[in-house]
């Protein structure tokens, strides 16, 4: 079929629908309304399911983030404990309540040695 014939067929169909639409509109509205209502109910149900799925995904990501943060904290504490074990006793920080100055710490370290 040549393109011009397809165009004319489409034009005739469109004109026929436009002429018959006022006559068919009440019947179409009666038949389409339940379909539209069912579609809206489906969209509302899908929206609720999407909210639940999104909440579960957010909770899962929050759990994963908390686990990763706890692992980093544990690794940092282990590294700090390891560094404290390797540090000599004389280089340890002065205790609170005993002067607390660098000069006092040096004197105590010299006395201990």
C-alpha positions as CSV (number, residue, x, y, z in Angstrom):
1,X,0.0,0.0,0.0
2,X,1.5,3.4,-1.0
3,X,2.2,5.9,1.8
4,X,-0.5,8.3,0.5
5,X,-3.2,5.6,0.7
6,X,-2.1,4.8,4.3
7,X,-2.4,8.5,5.1
8,X,-5.9,8.7,3.6
9,X,-7.0,5.6,5.5
10,X,-5.8,7.1,8.7
11,X,-7.4,10.4,8.0
12,X,-10.8,8.7,7.2
13,X,-10.6,6.6,10.4
14,X,-9.8,9.7,12.5
15,X,-12.7,11.6,11.0
16,X,-15.0,8.7,11.6
17,X,-14.0,8.4,15.2
18,X,-14.4,12.2,15.7
19,X,-17.9,12.1,14.2
20,X,-19.0,9.1,16.2
21,X,-17.3,10.1,19.6
22,X,-20.3,12.1,20.9
23,X,-22.6,9.1,20.3
24,X,-20.2,6.6,21.7
25,X,-18.9,8.7,24.6
26,X,-21.5,7.7,27.2
27,X,-21.1,4.0,26.5
28,X,-17.3,4.3,26.5
29,X,-17.3,6.2,29.9
30,X,-19.5,3.5,31.4
31,X,-17.1,0.7,30.2
32,X,-13.8,2.5,30.8
33,X,-14.5,3.7,34.4
34,X,-14.1,0.3,36.0
35,X,-10.9,-0.3,34.1
36,X,-9.5,3.1,35.2
37,X,-10.6,2.4,38.8
38,X,-8.8,-1.0,38.7
39,X,-5.7,0.6,37.3
40,X,-5.7,3.2,40.1
41,X,-6.1,0.5,42.7
42,X,-3.1,-1.3,41.2
43,X,-1.0,1.9,41.1
44,X,-1.9,2.5,44.8
45,X,-1.0,-1.1,45.8
46,X,2.3,-0.8,43.8
47,X,3.1,2.5,45.5
48,X,2.6,0.8,48.9
49,X,4.8,-2.1,47.9
50,X,7.5,0.3,46.6
51,X,7.5,2.1,50.0
52,X,8.0,-1.1,51.8
53,X,10.8,-2.2,49.5
54,X,12.5,1.2,49.8
55,X,12.3,1.1,53.6
56,X,13.8,-2.4,53.6
57,X,16.6,-1.2,51.3
58,X,17.3,1.8,53.5
59,X,17.4,-0.4,56.6
60,X,19.7,-2.8,55.0
61,X,22.1,0.0,53.9
62,X,22.0,1.5,57.4
63,X,22.9,-1.9,58.9
64,X,25.8,-2.3,56.4
65,X,27.1,1.2,57.2
66,X,27.0,0.5,60.9
67,X,28.9,-2.8,60.5
68,X,31.5,-1.1,58.3
69,X,31.9,1.7,60.9
70,X,32.2,-0.8,63.7
71,X,34.9,-2.7,61.8
72,X,36.9,0.5,61.2
73,X,36.6,1.5,64.9
74,X,37.8,-2.0,66.0
75,X,40.7,-1.9,63.6
76,X,41.7,1.6,64.8
77,X,41.5,0.4,68.5
78,X,43.6,-2.7,67.7
79,X,46.2,-0.5,65.9
80,X,46.3,1.9,68.9
81,X,46.6,-1.0,71.3
82,X,49.4,-2.5,69.2
83,X,51.2,0.9,69.1
84,X,50.9,1.3,72.8
85,X,52.5,-2.1,73.4
86,X,55.4,-1.3,71.1
87,X,56.0,2.1,72.8
88,X,58.7,2.1,75.5
89,X,57.6,2.9,79.1
90,X,59.6,6.1,79.3
91,X,57.8,7.6,76.3
92,X,54.4,7.0,77.9
93,X,52.3,10.1,78.6
94,X,52.4,11.5,82.1
95,X,49.7,10.5,84.5
96,X,47.1,13.0,85.5
97,X,47.5,14.5,89.0
98,X,51.3,14.2,89.0
99,X,52.5,17.5,87.5
100,X,51.3,16.8,84.0
101,X,54.1,18.9,82.4
102,X,56.6,17.7,79.9
103,X,59.5,18.7,82.2
104,X,58.0,16.7,85.1
105,X,57.5,13.7,82.8
106,X,61.1,13.9,81.7
107,X,62.3,14.1,85.4
108,X,60.2,11.1,86.3
109,X,61.5,9.2,83.3
110,X,65.1,10.1,84.2
111,X,64.5,8.9,87.8
112,X,63.0,5.6,86.7
113,X,65.9,4.9,84.4
